[in-house]
Amino acid sequence: MSCEFDTRAFRRALGNFATGVTVVTAAAPDGRKVGVTANSFNSVSLDPPLVLWSIDKRSSSHEVFEQASHFAVNILAADQIDLSNNFARPREDRFAEVEFEPGEGGAPVFADCSARFHCEKYQQLDGGDHWIMIGRVVQFDDFGRSPLLYHQGGYSRVLPHTQVG
Ligand SMILES: Cc1cc2nc3c(=O)[nH]c(=O)nc-3n(C[C@H](O)[C@H](O)[C@H](O)COP(=O)(O)O)c2cc1C
């Protein structure tokens, strides 16, 4: 079924919802690593601890996410725009010039993030032109660094509101 309204206008309207920026990573059993910049991340459930994000069905990284037992969600800090761009653009090897260490299931995690969630794959749902990936958080790191934001197609940062409550 095709869209009944203008897709660009739809994207622009969705862009009013400001989000954080993540790089979601995974490693296949044969060691192949993938990482994708994603702002579709969200929390789902506290008990059990579930989170979700969605990946474009055309993504070349999806095969590895499907084979991997785990994925890691790296919540980027305000000074990690280069990392965001690195995992949003086509590259021969996105991990070539990036420092990382293996997390649960070998999924790469980065230093200096705001937070990191190590997830066991829980469920994959059909979400139209995306796959909705749900993970069960098995471990997390909270570094509390000020986050990178994404709003109306551009990067932004947190500016606390002066109005309280
Ligand atoms: C801020 C930002 C948020 C993005 N969010 C998503 C997302 O949630 N899901 C997705 O599939 N792609 C998202 N993308 C696009 C992917 O990062 C981009 O298509 C990536 O290069 C996919 O690579 P691959 O197909 O080689 O795996 C986002 C890009 C940016 C810059």
The ligand as an SDF file (V2000), in Angstrom:
LIG
                    3D

 31 33  0  0  0  0  0  0  0  0999 V2000
   20.7190   10.9460   12.9630 C   0  0  0  0  0  0  0  0  0  0  0  0
   20.4880    9.7270   12.1050 C   0  0  0  0  0  0  0  0  0  0  0  0
   19.5570    8.7840   12.5160 C   0  0  0  0  0  0  0  0  0  0  0  0
   19.3370    7.6100   11.7620 C   0  0  0  0  0  0  0  0  0  0  0  0
   18.4450    6.6790   12.2210 N   0  0  0  0  0  0  0  0  0  0  0  0
   18.2860    5.5200   11.5560 C   0  0  0  0  0  0  0  0  0  0  0  0
   17.4510    4.5000   12.0860 C   0  0  0  0  0  0  0  0  0  0  0  0
   16.8600    4.6340   13.1400 O   0  0  0  0  0  0  0  0  0  0  0  0
   17.3400    3.3220   11.3810 N   0  0  0  0  0  0  0  0  0  0  0  0
   18.0130    3.1360   10.1980 C   0  0  0  0  0  0  0  0  0  0  0  0
   17.8740    2.0630    9.6030 O   0  0  0  0  0  0  0  0  0  0  0  0
   18.8150    4.0900    9.6680 N   0  0  0  0  0  0  0  0  0  0  0  0
   18.9780    5.2690   10.3190 C   0  0  0  0  0  0  0  0  0  0  0  0
   19.8150    6.2370    9.8320 N   0  0  0  0  0  0  0  0  0  0  0  0
   20.5080    5.9900    8.5740 C   0  0  0  0  0  0  0  0  0  0  0  0
   21.6490    4.9970    8.7370 C   0  0  0  0  0  0  0  0  0  0  0  0
   22.5480    5.4230    9.7400 O   0  0  0  0  0  0  0  0  0  0  0  0
   22.3940    4.8860    7.4020 C   0  0  0  0  0  0  0  0  0  0  0  0
   21.5020    4.5570    6.3870 O   0  0  0  0  0  0  0  0  0  0  0  0
   23.4580    3.8490    7.4970 C   0  0  0  0  0  0  0  0  0  0  0  0
   24.4260    4.2470    6.5910 O   0  0  0  0  0  0  0  0  0  0  0  0
   22.9700    2.4430    7.1730 C   0  0  0  0  0  0  0  0  0  0  0  0
   24.0780    1.7450    6.6960 O   0  0  0  0  0  0  0  0  0  0  0  0
   24.0150    0.2670    6.1290 P   0  0  0  0  0  0  0  0  0  0  0  0
   22.8530    0.1510    5.2020 O   0  0  0  0  0  0  0  0  0  0  0  0
   25.3400    0.1070    5.4300 O   0  0  0  0  0  0  0  0  0  0  0  0
   23.9130   -0.6230    7.2850 O   0  0  0  0  0  0  0  0  0  0  0  0
   20.0570    7.4080   10.5620 C   0  0  0  0  0  0  0  0  0  0  0  0
   21.0000    8.3610   10.1430 C   0  0  0  0  0  0  0  0  0  0  0  0
   21.2110    9.5010   10.9140 C   0  0  0  0  0  0  0  0  0  0  0  0
   22.2490   10.5090   10.4720 C   0  0  0  0  0  0  0  0  0  0  0  0
  1  2  1  0
  2  3  1  0
  2 30  2  0
  3  4  2  0
  4  5  1  0
  4 28  1  0
  5  6  2  0
  6  7  1  0
  6 13  1  0
  7  8  2  0
  7  9  1  0
  9 10  1  0
 10 11  2  0
 10 12  1  0
 12 13  2  0
 13 14  1  0
 14 15  1  0
 14 28  1  0
 15 16  1  0
 16 17  1  0
 16 18  1  0
 18 19  1  0
 18 20  1  0
 20 21  1  0
 20 22  1  0
 22 23  1  0
 23 24  1  0
 24 25  2  0
 24 26  1  0
 24 27  1  0
 28 29  2  0
 29 30  1  0
 30 31  1  0
M  END
$$$$
